[in-house]
Amino acid sequence: MKKLVILGAGCAGSMVANKLRKLLSHHEWSITIIDQDDKHVYQPGLLFIPFGIYKAEDVVRSRSEFIPKGVNFVVDEIVAVDTETQRVETTAGSYKYDKIIICTGVSLAPEEIPGLMDGWQKTAFDFYTLEGAANLGQALREFRSGKLILNIAEFPFKCPVAPLEFVYLADAYFTERGVRDQIEIRLVTPLPGAFTKPKASAFFSQLIEQKNIKITSSYDLAEVDTENKKIISAGGLELEYDLLVSIPPNVGARYLVKSGLAMDEIGYVKTNHHTLKAEDFDNMFVLGDTTTLPTSKAGSVAHFSAEVLVENFMREINNEPLRKDFDGHANCFIETGFEKAALIDFNYEYEPLPGKFPLPGLGPFSLLGESKANHWGKMMFKWVYWNKLVSGEEMPLEAQMSLAGKFQD
C-alpha cells in the first residue's frame, strides 16, 4: 500500500486530507496527517477577540472533528523530514511516505526583533495567537488615552488585510467608548502604502484618512525600546507609543529549515506558483502559508489552491502532466468598523477591482466598497468555515478568479 503523509492539520491540511480521502482508493493509499496538538483555530476570528466580539471558545475546536474517517490523525511533534529515505520523524515515531504534502503554516517570531521580547505580552501584544488576542483585549479595555501603534515588522505575513481591519475596528471601538479623541491610532508599515495593490491601497488609505488614523509607510523596523516605549527604524526614525500592537516576522516550521526543505532560514518551502508542486523535491506538494506563492498568506488562497493541488496530485499518481491552473486567486472581507466591511478579489495578474460579487451586477457583496452586507458576509463565513470549507466540501466559488461583475478602467 502506498502512503501519503500530510504535515499540518490546520485549514490547508484538513481540506486536502478530506478531498484526497474521497478520491484515493482505501485499498491502494493510506493517509496520515500529523500535527503537534488537537486544537484547530479559526484564525480569522482571532481579530475579533480583542474587541469582545468573539471569545476563545468561538474560534477553537478539536482538529479531530475535521479529520475524515479512514485518515490516521497523529498528535505529535515533528522533528525532521528525510527526503532521501522519504520518512517523517516525530518525537514518538517514524512515518514512511510515498507522497508528502507540507501544510505547516507559519508562526510569529517576536524574538527576531531586538528588544521586542522585553515587553512581549506586557506592553506589546499580537492578535494572531489566542494568548495574544486575549491579552490585547485586556489591554484595550484599560486603554483610555495615549498613542496606539500597530507595527508590521516585515513582509510577508499572514493575512495582510488584518492590520487594516485592526486599526479600523480600534477606531470604532474607542469611538463607541467615548475616548477616541484622547487616542492616537497609527499604522506603521514597511509597505509604501496601506496595501500591496495600488487601487486597493488608495481605497484603504482614503478610509484611514477619513477615520483620522495616521499612517507611517516604508518603515523598516530595527528595534523596540520597551523601557522608553518607542520603536526605532533602521534609518533612526523613532516613534513613541503607549500601547504597541506588533506583527513580528512570520517564519515557517523550524524543522523544515533543519531538514533542508526550506529555501532559507525564514522557513518557506519553494513552491511552483501554478502547480503547487515543491520546486526542489520529488513526491512533494506544498499548500497554505508555508508556500512561496507571490500572493496573500490567507485562508482563501489555501482554499483556491487546494483545488489545483488535489487535481495535480491525482494527475501525478496517474502519470499525467500537471496543470498550471492556479492563478493566485485571493478573496478577502475587510472589516472597516461600525458593522461595515469591504471585499477584495484578485489574482497574480489583476489587482482588486470594483464591482459586485459573487453574482455579476447583483452581488450581494460590493467589491472595493464598504457595505453592511459585506460585514454580515464576513460574520457568516465562520459557519461556512466550520461546516463546509475545512471538511473539504465543494464550494460555489471557482479556483480561478473571474472578471465577471468587475469594472476595469
C-alpha positions as CSV (number, residue, x, y, z in Angstrom):
1,M,0.0,0.0,0.0
2,K,1.2,3.5,-0.9
3,K,1.5,6.1,1.9
4,L,0.5,9.8,1.8
5,V,1.7,11.9,4.8
6,I,0.3,15.4,5.3
7,L,2.1,17.7,7.7
8,G,-0.2,20.1,9.5
9,A,-3.9,19.7,10.3
10,G,-5.0,23.3,10.1
11,C,-7.2,24.8,7.4
12,A,-5.0,23.7,4.4
13,G,-4.1,20.2,5.7
14,S,-7.6,19.4,6.8
15,M,-9.1,20.5,3.5
16,V,-6.7,18.4,1.4
17,A,-7.0,15.4,3.6
18,N,-10.8,15.4,3.2
19,K,-10.6,15.9,-0.6
20,L,-8.0,13.3,-1.2
21,R,-9.6,10.7,1.0
22,K,-12.6,10.8,-1.2
23,L,-10.5,10.3,-4.4
24,L,-7.9,7.8,-3.3
25,S,-8.6,4.1,-3.1
26,H,-8.6,2.9,0.5
27,H,-7.1,-0.3,-0.8
28,E,-4.2,1.5,-2.5
29,W,-3.4,4.5,-0.4
30,S,-3.2,5.2,3.4
31,I,-3.3,8.8,4.6
32,T,-1.6,10.0,7.8
33,I,-1.9,13.6,8.9
34,I,0.3,14.9,11.7
35,D,0.1,18.0,14.0
36,Q,1.5,18.9,17.3
37,D,-1.9,19.4,19.0
38,D,-5.6,18.8,18.7
39,K,-6.6,22.4,18.7
40,H,-8.0,23.8,15.4
41,V,-8.2,27.6,15.5
42,Y,-10.4,29.7,13.2
43,Q,-7.7,32.2,12.6
44,P,-9.9,35.0,11.0
45,G,-11.8,35.1,14.3
46,L,-8.7,36.0,16.4
47,L,-9.1,39.6,15.2
48,F,-12.4,39.9,17.0
49,I,-11.3,38.7,20.4
50,P,-9.6,41.9,21.5
51,F,-12.7,43.9,20.8
52,G,-15.0,41.5,22.7
53,I,-16.9,40.4,19.6
54,Y,-15.7,36.7,19.9
55,K,-14.4,34.7,22.8
56,A,-11.7,32.0,22.6
57,E,-14.3,29.2,22.6
58,D,-15.9,30.7,19.5
59,V,-12.7,30.1,17.5
60,V,-11.3,26.8,18.8
61,R,-12.5,23.3,18.1
62,S,-10.9,19.9,18.0
63,R,-8.9,19.1,14.9
64,S,-10.3,15.6,15.2
65,E,-13.7,16.8,14.2
66,F,-12.4,17.6,10.7
67,I,-10.3,14.6,10.0
68,P,-12.3,12.2,7.8
69,K,-12.8,8.5,8.5
70,G,-10.0,6.5,7.0
71,V,-7.3,9.1,7.8
72,N,-4.8,8.4,10.6
73,F,-4.5,11.5,12.7
74,V,-1.3,11.6,14.7
75,V,-0.9,14.2,17.5
76,D,2.9,14.5,17.9
77,E,5.7,17.0,17.4
78,I,7.5,16.6,14.0
79,V,11.3,16.9,14.4
80,A,12.6,16.1,10.9
81,V,11.8,15.1,7.3
82,D,14.3,12.9,5.5
83,T,13.7,13.3,1.7
84,E,16.3,10.7,0.9
85,T,14.6,7.9,2.8
86,Q,11.2,9.6,2.5
87,R,10.5,9.4,6.2
88,V,8.9,11.9,8.7
89,E,10.4,11.7,12.2
90,T,8.4,12.7,15.3
91,T,9.2,12.6,18.9
92,A,7.4,9.3,19.3
93,G,7.6,7.6,15.9
94,S,8.6,7.5,12.3
95,Y,6.3,7.6,9.2
96,K,7.3,6.5,5.7
97,Y,5.8,8.2,2.7
98,D,5.5,7.8,-1.0
99,K,4.0,11.3,-1.3
100,I,4.1,14.2,1.2
101,I,2.1,17.4,1.4
102,I,3.5,20.3,3.5
103,C,0.8,22.3,5.2
104,T,2.6,23.5,8.3
105,G,1.7,27.2,8.1
106,V,3.8,30.0,9.8
107,S,4.2,31.3,13.3
108,L,5.3,34.5,14.9
109,A,8.9,35.1,15.8
110,P,9.0,38.2,18.1
111,E,12.5,37.2,19.2
112,E,13.7,38.2,15.8
113,I,13.2,41.9,16.7
114,P,15.8,43.2,19.2
115,G,14.1,44.4,22.3
116,L,10.6,43.2,21.5
117,M,10.6,40.3,23.9
118,D,11.3,42.6,26.8
119,G,7.7,43.9,26.6
120,W,6.0,40.9,24.9
121,Q,2.5,40.4,26.2
122,K,3.1,43.3,28.7
123,T,3.2,46.5,26.6
124,A,3.5,44.8,23.2
125,F,0.8,42.5,22.0
126,D,-0.4,40.5,19.0
127,F,-3.7,39.3,17.8
128,Y,-2.5,36.3,15.7
129,T,-2.5,33.9,18.6
130,L,-5.1,33.0,21.2
131,E,-2.9,34.3,24.1
132,G,-2.0,37.5,22.3
133,A,-5.6,38.3,21.3
134,A,-6.9,37.7,24.9
135,N,-4.1,39.8,26.5
136,L,-4.6,42.6,23.9
137,G,-8.3,42.6,24.7
138,Q,-7.5,43.3,28.4
139,A,-5.0,46.0,27.4
140,L,-7.6,47.7,25.2
141,R,-10.2,47.7,27.9
142,E,-7.8,49.6,30.2
143,F,-6.6,52.0,27.5
144,R,-8.3,55.4,27.6
145,S,-5.7,57.8,26.3
146,G,-2.4,57.9,24.5
147,K,-0.7,56.6,21.4
148,L,-1.6,53.2,20.0
149,I,0.8,51.9,17.3
150,L,0.2,48.9,15.1
151,N,3.6,48.0,13.6
152,I,4.2,45.4,10.8
153,A,7.8,44.3,11.2
154,E,8.3,42.8,7.7
155,F,6.5,41.4,4.7
156,P,5.2,38.7,4.0
157,F,2.9,37.9,7.0
158,K,-0.4,36.1,7.5
159,C,-3.5,37.9,6.2
160,P,-2.1,41.2,5.0
161,V,-5.5,42.9,5.4
162,A,-5.7,42.1,9.1
163,P,-3.7,45.1,10.3
164,L,-6.1,47.4,8.4
165,E,-9.0,45.7,10.0
166,F,-7.5,46.1,13.4
167,V,-7.0,49.9,13.1
168,Y,-10.5,50.3,11.6
169,L,-12.1,48.3,14.4
170,A,-10.0,50.1,17.0
171,D,-11.3,53.4,15.7
172,A,-14.9,52.1,16.1
173,Y,-14.2,50.5,19.5
174,F,-12.8,53.7,21.0
175,T,-15.4,55.9,19.4
176,E,-18.2,53.8,20.9
177,R,-16.5,54.0,24.3
178,G,-16.3,57.8,24.0
179,V,-12.5,58.1,24.3
180,R,-11.5,58.2,20.6
181,D,-10.5,61.9,20.9
182,Q,-7.9,61.0,23.5
183,I,-6.3,58.2,21.5
184,E,-3.9,58.5,18.5
185,I,-4.0,55.4,16.3
186,R,-1.1,54.9,13.9
187,L,-0.4,52.2,11.3
188,V,3.3,51.7,10.8
189,T,4.1,49.6,7.8
190,P,7.1,48.5,5.6
191,L,4.8,48.8,2.6
192,P,4.8,52.1,0.6
193,G,1.0,52.4,1.3
194,A,-1.9,50.8,3.2
195,F,-1.9,47.6,1.0
196,T,0.2,45.9,-1.7
197,K,-2.0,46.6,-4.7
198,P,-2.3,50.3,-5.9
199,K,-6.1,50.5,-6.3
200,A,-6.8,48.8,-3.0
201,S,-4.1,50.8,-1.3
202,A,-5.7,54.0,-2.4
203,F,-9.2,52.9,-1.2
204,F,-7.9,51.8,2.2
205,S,-5.7,54.9,2.6
206,Q,-8.8,57.0,2.0
207,L,-10.6,55.2,4.8
208,I,-7.6,55.7,7.1
209,E,-7.7,59.4,6.4
210,Q,-11.5,59.6,7.0
211,K,-11.1,57.8,10.3
212,N,-8.2,60.1,11.4
213,I,-5.8,57.2,11.6
214,K,-2.2,58.2,11.0
215,I,0.0,56.1,8.7
216,T,3.8,55.8,8.5
217,S,4.8,53.9,5.4
218,S,8.1,52.4,4.2
219,Y,9.1,51.9,7.8
220,D,12.0,49.4,8.3
221,L,11.7,48.3,11.9
222,A,15.2,47.8,13.5
223,E,14.4,47.5,17.3
224,V,11.9,48.1,20.0
225,D,12.8,50.1,23.1
226,T,10.2,48.8,25.6
227,E,11.6,50.7,28.5
228,N,11.1,54.0,26.8
229,K,8.1,52.8,24.8
230,K,9.3,53.6,21.3
231,I,10.1,51.7,18.0
232,I,13.1,52.6,16.0
233,S,13.6,52.2,12.3
234,A,16.9,51.2,10.5
235,G,17.2,54.9,9.5
236,G,16.8,56.1,13.1
237,L,13.2,57.3,13.0
238,E,11.8,56.9,16.5
239,L,8.0,56.6,17.1
240,E,6.7,56.7,20.7
241,Y,3.8,54.5,21.8
242,D,1.8,53.8,24.9
243,L,0.4,50.6,23.5
244,L,2.1,48.6,20.8
245,V,0.3,46.0,18.7
246,S,3.0,44.1,16.9
247,I,3.1,41.9,13.9
248,P,6.6,40.4,14.2
249,P,8.3,38.3,11.5
250,N,6.4,35.3,10.3
251,V,8.5,32.1,9.9
252,G,8.0,28.6,8.8
253,A,8.4,25.5,10.9
254,R,11.9,25.2,12.2
255,Y,12.3,21.6,11.3
256,L,11.7,22.5,7.7
257,V,14.9,24.6,7.9
258,K,16.9,21.9,9.8
259,S,15.8,19.2,7.3
260,G,16.9,21.3,4.4
261,L,13.3,21.6,2.9
262,A,13.1,25.4,3.3
263,M,14.6,27.7,0.8
264,D,16.2,29.8,3.5
265,E,16.2,30.5,7.3
266,I,12.8,32.1,7.1
267,G,11.4,28.6,6.6
268,Y,9.2,28.7,3.5
269,V,9.2,25.8,1.0
270,K,9.9,26.8,-2.6
271,T,6.7,26.1,-4.5
272,N,5.7,26.2,-8.1
273,H,3.3,29.2,-8.4
274,H,0.8,27.4,-10.6
275,T,1.0,23.7,-9.9
276,L,1.6,23.7,-6.1
277,K,4.4,21.2,-6.5
278,A,7.6,21.7,-4.5
279,E,10.2,23.0,-6.8
280,D,13.2,21.2,-5.3
281,F,11.8,17.9,-4.1
282,D,10.1,14.9,-5.8
283,N,6.9,13.5,-4.4
284,M,6.2,16.7,-2.5
285,F,3.4,19.3,-2.8
286,V,3.0,22.4,-0.6
287,L,-0.2,24.2,0.5
288,G,-1.1,27.1,2.7
289,D,1.1,29.8,4.3
290,T,4.3,27.9,4.1
291,T,4.4,28.2,0.3
292,T,6.4,30.8,-1.6
293,L,3.4,31.8,-3.7
294,P,3.6,35.6,-4.5
295,T,0.1,36.2,-3.2
296,S,-1.6,36.7,0.2
297,K,-0.9,34.2,3.0
298,A,-4.6,33.7,3.6
299,G,-7.3,31.0,4.0
300,S,-8.9,31.9,0.7
301,V,-5.6,31.2,-1.1
302,A,-5.3,27.9,0.6
303,H,-8.9,27.1,-0.4
304,F,-8.5,28.0,-4.1
305,S,-5.0,26.5,-4.5
306,A,-6.2,23.3,-2.8
307,E,-8.5,22.6,-5.7
308,V,-5.5,22.8,-8.1
309,L,-3.2,20.8,-5.8
310,V,-5.7,17.9,-5.5
311,E,-6.2,17.7,-9.2
312,N,-2.4,17.7,-9.8
313,F,-1.8,15.1,-7.1
314,M,-4.2,12.8,-8.9
315,R,-2.7,13.6,-12.2
316,E,0.8,12.8,-10.9
317,I,-0.1,9.4,-9.5
318,N,-1.8,8.6,-12.8
319,N,1.4,9.7,-14.7
320,E,-0.4,12.6,-16.4
321,P,1.1,16.1,-16.9
322,L,0.4,18.6,-14.2
323,R,-1.9,21.5,-14.9
324,K,-0.6,25.1,-14.3
325,D,-4.0,26.2,-13.2
326,F,-3.5,28.2,-10.1
327,D,-3.7,31.9,-10.9
328,G,-3.0,33.4,-7.4
329,H,-6.7,33.9,-6.6
330,A,-7.4,35.5,-3.3
331,N,-10.6,36.8,-1.8
332,C,-10.9,38.7,1.5
333,F,-13.5,40.5,3.5
334,I,-12.1,43.5,5.4
335,E,-13.9,44.8,8.5
336,T,-14.0,48.6,8.4
337,G,-15.8,49.2,11.7
338,F,-19.4,50.2,12.7
339,E,-20.7,46.9,11.2
340,K,-19.4,47.6,7.7
341,A,-16.8,45.8,5.6
342,A,-15.1,45.9,2.3
343,L,-14.3,43.0,-0.1
344,I,-11.4,42.4,-2.5
345,D,-10.9,39.7,-5.1
346,F,-7.7,39.5,-7.1
347,N,-5.0,37.2,-8.5
348,Y,-1.5,37.3,-9.9
349,E,-2.5,39.3,-12.9
350,Y,-5.3,41.5,-11.8
351,E,-5.4,43.8,-8.7
352,P,-8.6,44.3,-6.8
353,L,-11.3,45.9,-8.9
354,P,-14.7,47.4,-8.0
355,G,-17.9,45.6,-8.9
356,K,-20.3,43.1,-7.4
357,F,-19.6,39.6,-6.1
358,P,-20.3,36.7,-6.4
359,L,-23.2,37.3,-8.9
360,P,-22.2,39.8,-11.6
361,G,-24.2,43.0,-11.3
362,L,-26.2,41.6,-8.3
363,G,-23.8,40.8,-5.5
364,P,-25.0,40.9,-2.8
365,F,-21.4,41.8,-1.9
366,S,-19.6,45.0,-3.1
367,L,-16.0,44.8,-4.3
368,L,-13.7,47.6,-3.2
369,G,-16.5,49.3,-1.4
370,E,-18.0,49.4,2.1
371,S,-21.3,47.8,2.9
372,K,-23.4,46.2,5.7
373,A,-23.8,43.2,3.5
374,N,-20.1,42.7,3.3
375,H,-19.9,42.8,7.2
376,W,-22.5,40.1,7.5
377,G,-20.8,38.1,4.8
378,K,-17.6,38.2,6.9
379,M,-19.5,37.2,10.1
380,M,-21.4,34.3,8.4
381,F,-18.1,32.9,7.0
382,K,-17.3,31.4,10.4
383,W,-20.2,29.0,9.9
384,V,-19.1,28.2,6.3
385,Y,-15.5,27.6,7.6
386,W,-16.5,25.1,10.3
387,N,-19.3,23.4,8.3
388,K,-18.1,23.4,4.7
389,L,-14.6,24.7,4.0
390,V,-12.4,22.7,6.4
391,S,-14.2,19.4,5.7
392,G,-13.3,19.8,2.0
393,E,-16.9,20.1,0.6
394,E,-17.4,21.6,-2.8
395,M,-17.8,25.4,-2.7
396,P,-19.7,27.6,-5.2
397,L,-16.6,29.6,-6.0
398,E,-14.2,28.6,-8.7
399,A,-10.5,28.3,-8.0
400,Q,-9.7,30.7,-10.8
401,M,-10.7,34.4,-10.5
402,S,-13.5,35.6,-12.7
403,L,-13.6,39.1,-14.2
404,A,-17.4,38.9,-14.5
405,G,-19.1,41.7,-12.5
406,K,-15.9,43.7,-12.2
407,F,-15.3,47.1,-13.6
408,Q,-12.0,47.7,-15.4
409,D,-10.5,51.0,-16.4
